[in-house]
Amino acid sequence: MVNSLDLGLIGNGRIGALIDEQAEIVWCCLPRFDGDPVFCSLLKGHSSGEDFGYQTVELLDRVTSEQAYLTNSAILVTRMTDARGAVVEVTDFCPRFNQYGRMFTPMMWIRQVRRLKGSPRIRLRIRPAYDYGRHRCPVTCGSHHIRYIGPDWVFRLTTDMSLTAILEETPFFLEDKVTLIFGSDETIPEAIGELARRFFEETLAFWQGWVRDIAIPFEWQDVVIRAAITLKLNTFEDTGAIVAAMTTSIPEAPGSVRNWDYRYCWFRDAYFVVNALNRLGTTQTMERYLGFLVNVVAGAANGRIQPVYGIDGRAHLDELEIDSLPGYRGLGPVRIGNEAYAQVQHDVYGSAVLAVAHVFFDRRLVRRGDETLFRRLESLGETAVSVHDQPDAGPWEMRGRQRIHTFSAVMCWAACDRLAKIAAELGLSERSVHWSQWADRIHAVICRRAWDKRKQTFVAAFDGEDLDASVLLLHDIGFLAANDPRFLKTVSAVERELRKGDYVYRYVEADDFGVPENAFVVCTFWYIYALSALGRMEEARALFENLIARRNRHGLLAEHISPQTGEQWGNFVQTYSMVGLINSAIRLSKRWDSAF
């Protein structure tokens, strides 16, 4: 049973895999992020009679293990030592590099096991599953390969080691190194070791070149680099969609049954990812996501869009509970699909417009936004106008009630505000005036109905009194100036009601599943943004240092943290959390020209 999220992530923009410190692949979906998890011990564990759904390299008599990424890359290295001092090293990566004028991101991952010292004795267990861990894959063999067969896919292991040792899982002494290439059911027409070496060098060069070109803050450079690589790994190269996380059904807290499938593209999350990567100067993710978003919007009836879509743009994500997987630490249920697709969440209109707005102002881009694109966006603005004072499920996706959420209304305001600015940039003065007027009207409505005079704060919903952490973004979105007294009072109210120790909760009242137990990581980052805007830099830096100390050994964050134990919970790796880390570091870091 996997008992920790102290995992490393490898990937290439098509597939991703999570690997524990003992070199076990505990999660990997095929043929893409939202596919069937062929390795699923993260949610299945190891049980007698059903001991499959994982892949591991076992060093017999192992006593220690250590694991780290190669510098500025998504290549993971696990080094294990046995009781006699023999050492093996396992290198894992998914090929990604430019080839023939395009990005090469095959459904492939490569494992190379190398002897470093002594006479290590190892055993490989390769036991893929299909139908969400329900069945072990049938196997067929060739001269140098093994085929693992699912109902809708086949993947092939091509190797230079003994097939018998793999199939019968017999231990053997590792003399030098062995290479395992997992991928599509296609012949590899060259020496296995040579192909692995070439793909390794090309992939390492890609990642290190990509990192070299991003603009990072002076302080916390390693922290930001790892976060940026991780966000890139959560982008589906084929369509430009950005998944919220690689996993499904990691509970937000033990026994909470808040177990959701995050392997899809939320417009809200994707906007924050695009914004963070753009701050780092990497524009390709934004350009590809723009293509995904525009195609989804073009297919939306009457300008109405969903909060979440499949990574292929599909609209229906029917939610099911899977009884074949007991769940992380046995804490089910395990769900696939997400009923949030059917929810009404009005903030999506602002998220979409804010994401696209970059292309009208960023002069680094070859393909800039034009009037045709602007006209397409206007349908989103029209919908935002019509729904800004209507109830919805809100940013926290309440399943049992609807309210007129302040954050949703503010994002509708943001859609109109940015459309006005885009129109002005394009010289469309009449449209700029039109959208400015609507932005002013919505702003006035929000200030009248979301401001609680008694508590002196903006609240979570119109005419209500409860708080949620999204009001911390009022300055960040541009709705309030940092020196607006209402912003200062709102931050103070959040401190009184939502802050517990070094963490900020998204809300504290009971919802459909009771009172939240753990802190939603990004909310503390939002609080850091607010403190920074208010000039409270030392407080903000102290909170930031605490959060980065809570990352796992590889610098990765899940969705939630237990304030009592510091343990991570919720889906992993969570893009929201990594975005918060990047944005906070940019705000808090010393300037390069004042750092020496």
N, C-alpha and C positions, 0 to 999 in steps of 0.2 A: 504494500500500500504506500503510495506517495503521500508523505506527511508534511511537505513543505513546498513553498513556491520559490525556494532557493534554486532556481533553474536558469539555464542559459537558453537564449533564442538564436537559432540560425534560420536563414531564409534567403530568398532572392527576388521577391516580388510576385511569385506564383505560389510557392508553398512555404510553409514555415514549420519548424520542429522545435520542441522544448526538450532539453537534455539535462538530466540531473548530474550530481557530482560524481557518480559512479559510472558515467558514460552510457546510461540507459536513456533511450529515446522514449519519453513517456507520453508524448502527444505529437501527432503529425497527421494531417488530413490530406486526402487525395481525391481528385486531381488538383485541388486548389484549396484555399483557406477554409471555405465553407463546405468542404466535401466530407466524405466518410472518414472517421479517424482510424486509420489502419493501425496506428500505435496509440493506445488509449489507456494505458495503466494509470495515468493521472486521475482518471475517473473510474477505473475498473479495479486497480490493484492487482495483486497476485493471489489467486485462490486455487486450492487443489481441485483438480478436475476441469478447471476453466483457466488454466495458467497460460494465457496467450494475450496478444494485443500489446506487445512490447518488443524492443530490440536492445540487447545489451552486449557489452564486451566484459566478460568476467575475468579478473585476474585472480587465480586461485591463491588462497592465503593472503589476500590483500589486507594491508594494515593501515595505509594512508591513501588519501586521494586529494588532489588539488586541481583547480580548474580556472582557466582565464581565457579571455579573448586575445588574439594577436592584436598588437597595437593598431588602433583606428580601423578596425575591420569587423566583419560579422563571422569570422572564422574562430571556432571554439576549440581549445586544446585541453584535454583531460590527462593528467599524469598520475599514475597509480604505482604504488610500491608494495612488494610482498614482504612476508616475514623474513626472507633471506636477503633482502636488499635489492632484489631484481626490480627493474623499473620499465614500465611500458607507457607509451604516449599515444592517445587517440585524438586524431584531428578530424573535426567535422565541419563541413561547409556545404552550401548550395551554390553552384556556379552562377555567377552574374558578371558579365562584362560585355563590352561592345565587340560585335563581330559582324562583318559584312554590312556595316553602316546601320546596324540596329542593335538593340539591347538583347543579349542572349540570356534568357531566364527559363531554362528547361525544367520540367518536372523531374528534378534530379537532386540527389544529395550524395556526397562522397564521404566515406569513412576510411581513414588510413590508420592502421595500428602498427606502431614501430617499437622495436626493442631498443631501449636506451642503455640498459645495464643488466648484467647477470643473465640468468636463464629463466625468464618468466614463463609460466605455464598458464595459458588462457583457454577460455571456452566462449564461443559465440552462441547466443540464443537469438534467433530471428524468427519471431512468431507473430506475424501480422494478422489482423482480424478484419472482418467486414460486417456490415449492417450494425454499426455502432456497438462493436464488441460482442455481438451475438454468436458469431461463428469464426472458427479458425480458417484461414485461407487454404484452399487446395493448392497443391504444388506440382509442377512438372519441371523436368530438368533437361538441359542441353549439355554440350561438352564442357562449357565453362560458365554456364549461367543457370539460375533457378528462376522460374516464373511463379509468381504468387497471383492467384486468380480471384477476383471479386466478381460480383454480378454485372457490373458496368465498367469495369476497368481491369487491367492487368499491369503489374509492374514487375520489372526484371532486375535481378541482382546479377551483375557480371563481376567476376572476381578472378584473382590469380592464386587463390588458395584452394585447398581441398574442399570439394563440394560435399564429400562424405563427412568431413569434420563439421560442416555447417548443418547438414541434414540430420546427422545423428547426435550433434551437440557433444562431440567427444573432445576432451581437453588435449592440447598439444603444446609443445615447446615452441615459442616464437623465436626463430633464428635471426630474422632481419626485420621484414615488414610485410604486411599483407594489405591489399587494397580492395575495397568493396564499393562498387558504383551501383546505386539504386536509381532506376528511372523508368522511362517508357519501355514498352516491349519492342525494342529495336536493337539490332546488332551494333556493337561497337567495333568499328573497323580498324582499330589500332591497338598497340600494346596498352594494357590496362594501367600499368604504372606510369607510362609516359603520358597518357591522357590525363590521369589524375594530377601529375606534376604540372602540366601545362595549364589545366583549369585552375589549380591552386594559385599559381603565379599570376594568372590573368585576373582572378577574383580578388586576390590581395591587392594587386595594383589598382583595380577599379575602386575598391573601398577607400584605400589610402589617398587616391587621387580625388575622390569625391569629398573626403574630409578636408583635404588641402584647400579646396575651393570654397568652403563655407566660412562665413564671417562669425567667429565666436567671440564671446566676451573675454576680457583678460583673466578674470578669476573663474575658478571652477571649470577649466577647459575640458578636462577629462569627463566630468559629469555631463556637460552639454554635448560633447561629441558622442558619448554613448546614447544619450537620449535622442539625438538627431538620427543616428544610424537605426535606432529602434523604430522611430516613426517611419523611416523609409522602408523598413522591412514590413510594416503594416499596410503598405500601399500595393494594391493589386495592379501590376504593371500593364496587364492586357487592356483594362478599361479605365484606369485612373481612380477607381473607387478606393476608399480608405476604410479599413475595418476598425471598429472600436477596440477590439482585442482579438487575440488568436484563439481564445478558448470559449467554451460554453460551461455554464453551471457551476463555476467556482462560487460558493456561497459568500454573500456579503458579510455574514457572521455565522458562527456555528449554530445549526438548528433553526436558522431564520427562514428557510425555504425561499429566500430571495436569490434564486438561482436562475440566471438568464443566459441566453445565447447572444454573444456579442460579435459574432463573426460576420457582421453586416455593416453597411455604410449609413451612419446617421449624419444627416446634413449638419446638425449642430456640432458634433464632434469633429467632422471633417473640416469645417470652417476653422476651428481652433488649431487643427494640425497645419492647414495651409498657411494660416497667419503666422504660426511659430516658425515654420520652415522658411517662409519668406523673410522673416526677420534675420534669419541666418544667411540669406542671400542665395538660397537654392530655389530656383523658380520652376524647374521641370515638373515637380510634384503638383504645383499649382496649375500649370498648363494642362497636365493630363487630367487632373480632377475637374477642371473647367469643362473639358470635353464630355466627361461623364455627366456632370450636372446639367449642362445644356441639353443633352439628349434626353435626360429624364424630364426636364421641364417641358421640352417640346412635346412629349407624349402625355403630359398631365392635362386632364380635362378641366376646362374653365379656370385655368390658373391655380388649381388646387394641387398641392403636393403633399406627400406623406413625410413623416419624420425620418423614416428609414427605408432603405431599399437593399435588395441583394446586390452583391458585387458585380453581377452581370446586368444590373438595372431592373431586375424583375420586381414586381410590386407585391406579390403575395408571399408572405413568409409565415405560413400557418404554423402555429406553435403546438408541439406535441411533447408528451412526457415519454421517456425511453426507459423501459423496465430492465433492459439488458445491462445497464451500467449503474452500479450502486452509488456513484458520485465520489467527489473528492472527500477522502477520509470516511467514505460511506455516508456522507451527508447529502442525500438526494433532496429533491428529485433532479434528474438530468433532463434538460429540455433542449429541443432543437426547434429552430424557427423562433419568431418573436412577435407576439400579438401587438407590439407597439406600432407595427406597420398600419394597423387599422385605427389607431388613435388619432384624435385631432390635437395637434400641437402647433400653435400659431407662430411660435418663434422660428419655424423653419423658413419663413419667407425672408426674414432678416438674415438668417444664416446663409441662405443662398445668395442674396444680393451682396452681402459683405464679402463673401468668398470671391465672387466674380469682379467686384469693384477694383481689385488690384490691377486687372488687365487694362483698365482705362487710364491708370496713373503711373504704372511702373514702366519706365522708358528702357529698361533692360530687355524687354520682351520684343521679339521680332513681330509676332502677331498681336497687335494691340486691339483693344475693344473698339467697336465702331457703332454707328447708329443702328445697324441691323440688330446687333446683340442687345443694345439698349432697349429697343422696342420689344424684344422678347422678354426682357426683365420687367418691363412695365406691367405685364400681366400679373407678376408676383406682387408688385406694389399695389395694384388695384385690389387684389385679394387681401393684402395686409390691411388696407384701409377698411375693408368690409368686416374684418374679423378682430380688429385690435381691441374691441370692448366686448368680445364674446367669450364664453367659458371654454376652457380646453383642459387637457390632462396635465399641461404644464411641463417644465423641463425635467421633472422627476418622474414623469410618466405614471401618475396616479391611476390606478385601475378601478377604484371604487367610487370616485367622485370627480366632478369638474368644477372649476372656479375660473374667474377672470384673472389669470396669473399676471403679476406685474412684469415678470421677465418676458413673457410672451408679448405683452403690449409694448414693452420697450424695444423688442426686436422688430416689431411691426413699425414702430417709429424709425428705427435704424434703416429699414428698407426704404422708407420714403426719404429720409435724410440723405442717404447715399445716392439714391436716384436723382435727387436735386443736384448734388455735387457732380455726378457723372454728366448730367444734361448740360451743366454749366461748362464743364471741360470740353464737351462736344460742340459748344456754341448754340445749344438749343434753349434759348432763353425762356421761351414760353413754357416749355416743359419743366425747366428748372424752377420757375415761379410756382407752377402747379404743384410740384412735389414738395417744395418748401412750405407752401401753405398747409398741405396735409400733415407734414411733419410737425408744424407748429400746433395744429389742432390736436393731434394725438398727444403731443407733449403736455399740453394743457390738461387734457383729460386724465392723463396718468398722474400729474401733480395734484389734481383735485381729488382723485378717487383712491390713489395708492399711498397717499401721505396720511399717516395717523397722527393727528394733532396732539392727542393725549400722550402717546408714547414718544412723539417727536422722531419718527423714523418712517422710511418707506417700508411697506410690509409686503408679504408674499403675494397677496391677492387683493383686488379692489374691494374696498369697504370692509376689509378684514382687520385682524390684529396680530396674526401669527407672522413670524419672520422666516425667511429662508435665505440661504447664503448667496443666492443669485443676485441679491441687491448690492452685493459688494462690487459688481461689475458695472454699476451705473456710470462711474467715471471712465472705466476702460472702454466701454462701448461709445462714449461720447455724449451720454445723456445729461450728465452733470459735470461742471468744472470741479477740479480738486478743491478749490477754495470756496465752493458753495457750502454754506453752513449746513444745509440739509444732508450733504454727503458725509460731513464729519459726524453729525448726529446719528446717521444711519450706521456708520461703522461702529460708533459707540454702542448702539443698540445690539448689533451683532456680537460684540464683545461680551455684553452682559448676558445674552440669552443663548448664543450658539457656541461660544468658545468654552472648551473644557480642557484645561491645561494648555498644552502646546498645539491643540488641534481645534478646528472649526467643523461643526456638524452641518450637514445640508439643511436640516430642520430637526426639531426635537419633539414635535407633537406626534401622536400615533397616526399611522397610515393604514393601508389595507392589511399590513402584516405585523402591526404593532409598533412599538417605539424603536427607532434605529439604535443599534448597539455600537456600531463602529463608525469611525469618522471617514467621510468621503474625501479622499486625498486632495483632489483638486480644489476643494473649498478652502483648505488652509493656504494653498497657493494663491487663490483669489484674495484672501485676507492679506497676504504678503504684498500683492499688487496694490491694494488699498493703502496699506501702511507706507509703502514707497511713495505713492502719490501725495500722501499727507506729510512726507518728509521725516517719518519715523523710521529712519534707516537702520539704526542699531537693533531695534526690536524686530524688524523684518529680517535682518541678517541672522539673528539668533534662531528664529523660527525656521528659516531656510536651512541652516546648518543641521537642525534637529531632523528635518524631513530627509535630507540627503543621507543622514546617518541611518535612516530606516530602510534604505534601498537594500536589495539583496546583494550578494557578493559580486554580481556583475553590473550593478548600478541600475537595476530595473525595478519598476514599481507596479503593483497591482492597483485595484480600484479603491480599496478600503484599508485602513489601519486600525488595529485595536489600541486605543489610548492606554490601556492598562498594561499590555504586554509588548507593544510595538510590532506585533505579528501582522503580516500582510494577509488580506482576504479579498475576495472578489476576483473577477476575471483578469487575466494576465496575458501578455503585458498590456496595461491599460494606456491607450494613447492620451486620454485626458490628463493622466498623471504626468506623463513624460512632457506634454506640452506645458503644463504648469511649471515644471522644473526649468525648462528652457526660458520661458518668459520671465520667471523670477530671477534667474541668473543674469539675464540681460539688464533688468532693471536695477539690480543691486551691485553689479560688478563695478569696480574702479574702471575709469577710462584708461585705454591703452596709453594715451599721451600723458597721463598723470601717475602711471603705475611704477615708474622707475625713479 
